[in-house]
């Protein structure tokens, strides 16, 4: 029974990660990497500042990764993914506008280093 389960799981992951690889999947992996980097730079900036900060690069990685993930979702025709990423990209762009306007006025944007 356990051997059958192991083989079934192994076959599933082989199908997902080996048989289904194409350029769109590679784009999705790169996009997810960019999207994940936003958390890495936010964590790093917060550690450096010893307080919670959201650096400007967080928003750029959010927009870049979100836009590429949206393209991937559109290609895959996944309505849940499309709605989630489409709304997210809108929010990231809007937040970046707020940060840029505040910086232009010389206000503290809690953006920390980066």
C-alpha positions in Angstrom: 0.0 0.0 0.0 2.7 2.5 0.9 4.8 1.5 -2.1 1.7 2.2 -4.4 1.2 5.5 -2.7 4.8 6.4 -3.1 4.7 5.4 -6.8 1.5 7.4 -7.4 3.0 10.5 -5.7 6.3 10.1 -7.6 4.4 9.7 -10.9 2.4 12.8 -10.2 5.4 15.0 -9.4 7.3 13.6 -12.4 4.3 14.6 -14.6 4.0 18.0 -13.1 7.7 19.0 -13.0 9.2 17.1 -15.9 6.5 16.3 -18.5 4.7 19.6 -18.3 7.7 21.9 -18.6 7.5 24.5 -21.4 8.4 28.1 -21.9 5.3 29.3 -20.2 6.1 27.2 -17.1 9.6 28.7 -17.1 8.1 32.2 -17.3 5.8 31.3 -14.4 8.8 30.1 -12.3 10.7 33.3 -13.1 7.7 35.4 -12.2 7.2 33.6 -9.0 10.9 34.2 -8.2 10.4 37.9 -8.7 7.3 37.9 -6.6 9.1 36.0 -3.8 12.0 38.5 -3.9 9.7 41.2 -2.6 9.5 39.4 0.7 13.2 38.8 0.8 14.0 42.5 0.3 11.4 43.6 2.8 12.7 41.2 5.4 16.3 42.3 4.7 15.5 46.0 4.9 13.6 45.5 8.1 16.4 43.6 9.7 18.9 46.3 8.6 16.7 49.1 10.0 15.7 47.0 13.1 12.0 48.0 12.5 9.4 47.0 10.0 9.9 48.9 6.7 8.7 48.5 3.1 11.4 49.4 0.7 10.7 50.8 -2.8 12.1 47.6 -4.3 9.3 45.7 -2.6 6.8 47.5 -4.8 8.9 47.1 -8.0 9.2 43.3 -7.4 5.5 43.2 -6.6 4.6 44.9 -9.9 7.1 42.9 -12.0 6.3 39.5 -10.5 2.6 40.2 -10.4 2.5 41.4 -14.0 4.4 38.3 -15.2 2.2 36.0 -13.1 -0.9 37.7 -14.6 0.5 37.0 -18.1 1.0 33.4 -17.1 -2.5 33.2 -15.7 -4.0 34.7 -18.8 -2.2 32.1 -20.9 -3.4 29.3 -18.6 -6.9 30.7 -18.6 -7.2 30.4 -14.9 -9.9 32.8 -13.6 -8.9 32.6 -9.9 -5.3 33.4 -10.7 -6.3 36.1 -13.2 -8.6 37.9 -10.6 -6.0 37.6 -7.8 -3.0 38.8 -9.8 -5.0 41.4 -11.7 -6.3 43.1 -8.6 -2.9 42.7 -6.9 -1.0 44.5 -9.7 -3.5 47.3 -9.5 -2.9 47.7 -5.7 0.9 47.5 -6.1 0.9 50.3 -8.8 -1.4 52.4 -6.6 0.8 52.0 -3.5 3.9 52.8 -5.6 2.1 56.0 -6.7 1.5 56.9 -3.0 5.1 56.3 -2.1 6.4 58.4 -5.1 4.1 61.3 -4.3 5.1 61.3 -0.7 8.8 61.2 -1.6 8.3 64.1 -4.0 6.8 66.1 -1.1 9.7 65.1 1.1 7.6 63.0 3.5 8.8 59.9 5.3 7.4 56.9 3.4 8.6 54.1 5.7 10.4 52.9 2.6 13.7 52.2 4.4 16.8 51.3 2.4 16.3 49.9 -1.1 
